């Protein structure tokens, strides 16, 4: 692994990892704005993992979770998520990185790559 520095803040990262889920919400919950804008790891929805000694945290806005399957995945306790994320901050003292998702979802299941890349036009 290469040395991590503040120079990487603002970088777009492609991620496909097993995450733990925390504080996943149910459809119809209407207090999303407060729990998203004022991130609190005890209340706000996020996914996280340990990577190279760092806690990597990615809060998300549940208003963008659009299907019952997705709500289940974000409440499942643990799951594989993939997407593009912006590295927002690195706290070397707390050994913590904050990622902001640009697009995030479930990765293509193994063996299904051909189906998902197929054109239906």
Rosetta blueprint (number, residue, H / E / L):
1 X L
2 X L
3 X L
4 X L
5 X L
6 X H
7 X H
8 X H
9 X L
10 X L
11 X L
12 X E
13 X E
14 X E
15 X E
16 X E
17 X E
18 X E
19 X E
20 X E
21 X E
22 X E
23 X L
24 X L
25 X L
26 X L
27 X L
28 X L
29 X L
30 X L
31 X L
32 X H
33 X H
34 X H
35 X H
36 X H
37 X H
38 X L
39 X L
40 X L
41 X L
42 X L
43 X L
44 X L
45 X L
46 X E
47 X E
48 X E
49 X E
50 X E
51 X E
52 X L
53 X L
54 X E
55 X E
56 X E
57 X E
58 X E
59 X E
60 X L
61 X L
62 X H
63 X H
64 X H
65 X L
66 X L
67 X L
68 X H
69 X H
70 X H
71 X H
72 X H
73 X H
74 X H
75 X L
76 X L
77 X L
78 X E
79 X E
80 X E
81 X E
82 X E
83 X E
84 X E
85 X E
86 X E
87 X E
88 X E
89 X E
90 X E
91 X E
92 X L
93 X L
94 X L
95 X L
96 X E
97 X E
98 X E
99 X E
100 X E
101 X E
102 X E
103 X E
104 X E
105 X E
106 X L
107 X L
108 X L
109 X L
110 X L
111 X L
112 X L
113 X H
114 X H
115 X H
116 X H
117 X L
118 X L
119 X L
120 X L
121 X L
